[in-house]
Amino acid sequence: GDVERYCSREKEALLECEPGESWLVHNWTIHCSGTNPTEGSRRGLSVNYIDSRTRVLDPKPPRAGDLGKPGQTFEVLF
C-alpha cells in the first residue's frame, strides 16, 4: 500500500487490540487497520492540541473547507 512510501518495513510495528482495548498514538504516526470482519461497529477518536494563540490563516489555504473564518481563534476548553 501507500504506507511503504512514507515508512520502511523495518520501522513498522504491528499493534493488536483485544475487544475493549485501545491505543494512544501521536497524531503524526502513520496508521491503518484492516476491514472490520464483525457485525459490530468500530470507533475512532482523534484529539489534537492547538495552542490558544492559533488563528485561522488569512487567506485560508484553497482546500481548507468551509469551517473557520480568516483570523478566527479556536475555542479554549479549559
C-alpha positions in Angstrom: 0.0 0.0 0.0 0.9 3.7 0.3 2.5 3.2 3.8 5.7 2.0 2.2 6.1 5.4 0.5 6.4 7.0 3.9 7.7 4.4 6.3 10.2 1.5 5.7 9.1 -2.0 6.7 11.9 -2.1 9.3 10.2 0.7 11.3 6.7 -0.9 11.0 5.1 -2.2 14.2 2.0 -4.4 14.5 -0.3 -3.3 17.3 -3.1 -5.7 18.0 -6.0 -4.8 20.3 -8.3 -7.2 22.1 -12.0 -6.2 22.3 -12.4 -3.2 24.6 -8.8 -2.1 24.3 -7.4 1.0 22.5 -4.1 2.5 21.5 -3.0 6.1 22.0 -0.5 7.2 19.3 1.0 10.5 18.2 -1.1 12.2 15.5 1.7 12.0 13.0 2.0 8.3 13.4 1.2 6.6 10.1 -1.5 4.0 11.0 -4.2 1.9 9.3 -6.4 -1.0 10.1 -7.9 -3.8 8.1 -11.5 -4.4 7.3 -13.8 -5.0 10.3 -14.9 -8.6 9.9 -17.5 -8.4 12.7 -21.1 -7.2 12.8 -20.2 -4.7 15.5 -19.0 -1.1 14.7 -15.5 0.1 15.3 -14.9 3.6 16.7 -12.1 6.1 16.2 -11.3 9.3 18.0 -8.8 11.9 17.1 -7.8 14.6 19.6 -5.5 17.5 18.7 -3.8 20.0 21.0 -3.9 23.5 19.5 -2.3 26.4 21.3 -4.8 29.1 22.2 -2.8 31.6 20.2 -3.6 29.7 17.0 -5.6 31.6 14.3 -7.1 30.5 11.0 -4.8 31.6 8.2 -5.6 34.7 6.2 -6.0 34.0 3.4 -7.2 30.4 4.1 -5.5 27.7 2.0 -7.5 26.8 -1.1 -8.7 23.4 0.1 -9.3 24.4 3.8 -13.0 23.9 3.6 -15.9 25.9 5.0 -15.0 25.8 8.7 -13.4 28.9 10.2 -13.1 32.4 9.0 -9.7 34.0 8.5 -8.3 35.3 11.8 -10.8 33.3 13.8 -9.5 31.8 17.1 -10.2 28.3 18.4 -12.4 27.7 21.5 -10.5 27.3 24.8 -11.9 24.3 26.7 -10.0 24.6 30.0 
